[in-house]
Amino acid sequence: MNSLIIKSVETTEDRKAFLSFPWTVYKDDPYWVPPIFSERMHFTDPEKNPFFQHSEVQFYMALRGERIAGTIAVFTNHLHNEYQSENVAFIKSLLSRIQLISAILMPFFKAAWAVLK
């Protein structure tokens, strides 16, 4: 089995792959309602979403070979931290094809802490 590699989402193609992953995970779920893909592209675009003006966001994919095994988004909202007198980060979009076990979670949490630099 290929080892798990954590890849930062850097390009538009990476972002498309990141955002397409739920279609793979939920393809056989008759109750899944997919999001509007163009809206998700807009939402995750720093040039179009004002959230990025006051936040640091990083998207990651876990890859096994060429296949995405999981995704995660980590972010720090500076306005939240200032208002709440905190220094916290948030984790969103945690999605995996396999059960969430430490083998996949630990690299994501390491990546999340890197965003807190």
N, C-alpha and C positions, 0 to 999 in steps of 0.2 A: 504494500500500500504506500502511496506517496505521502510524504510528510506534509504537515500543515504549514502553510506559508501565509503570513499576514501581509496584505498589500494595501497601501494607502490609495484611496481613490483620488486620482490627480487629473485625469483627462475627461472629456465629454464621453468618450467611449467607455471609460471605467464607470462613470456615473450611470450611463445607460444600463450597463451590466449589473451594477449595484441595485438599481431600481427595478430591474426585470426579475431579480431573484425570487420574489414572492410568487410569480407565475409558475416557477418550478416547484416550489414547496407546496403550493395549494392547488396544483393542477387537477387533482382528483377530488377536491372538496366541493361538493355540490352547493354548499352554503357560503362559499367565499365570494365576496363582491369585490372585484378588482378596482383599484383606484384609477382615476383618469391619468394616464401616463404623462401627457403633456403638462398637466398641473403639477405632478411630482417633479418633473424636470424643472419647471419654473420655481417651485418651492425650494429646490436644492441648489439653485443657481445664485451665487453671491452677487452677481450683477443685477438680479431681478428681485431678490427678496431682501427687504430692509432689515430683517432680523440679523443679517450678517454684518450690518454696520456697527452693532454693539455686542457682537458675540464672536467667539472663535469656535469653529466647527471643523471636525475631521471625520470623514467616512472611511471605513475599512472593510475589506473583504477577506475572508479566510479562504484560501485556495488549496485544494488537493489536486495536484496536477493542474489541468486547465479548467477544472470545474469549481464553481463557487460552492463552498461548504457552509458558509455563514456570512452574515453582514452585521455591522454595528455602526452607529453614529454616536460620537461623543462630542459634547459641547460645553462651553462655559458661557453663560449669559452675564456679561459684565454689569448690565443694569440691575438684574436680579441680585447679584452679589453686592453691589453698592447699596441698594435699597435695604436688603436684609442683613447687611454687615456680615456677609459670609464670603467664603472662598471655596465654592463647590463647583463640581462639574456634573453633568447629567449624561445618562446613557439612554439611547433610543434606537429603534430599528434593529433590536437584537433578534435575529432570525437564523435558524439553523435547519439543515436537512436531517440532522441526527439529534438524538436526545442531548439536551444541554448538560454536558459533563465537563469536568475540569479540563480535559484535553483540549476542548475548544474554547472554554471560557477564559482560561488563564492567559492565553496570548491576547485576547481582546482586552482584558483588564490591564495588562501591561501597556497595550497601545493607548488605552484611555488615560492612564497616568501620564503618558508622554505628552498629551495635550495640555496637561496642567502645568507644564514647565514653568 
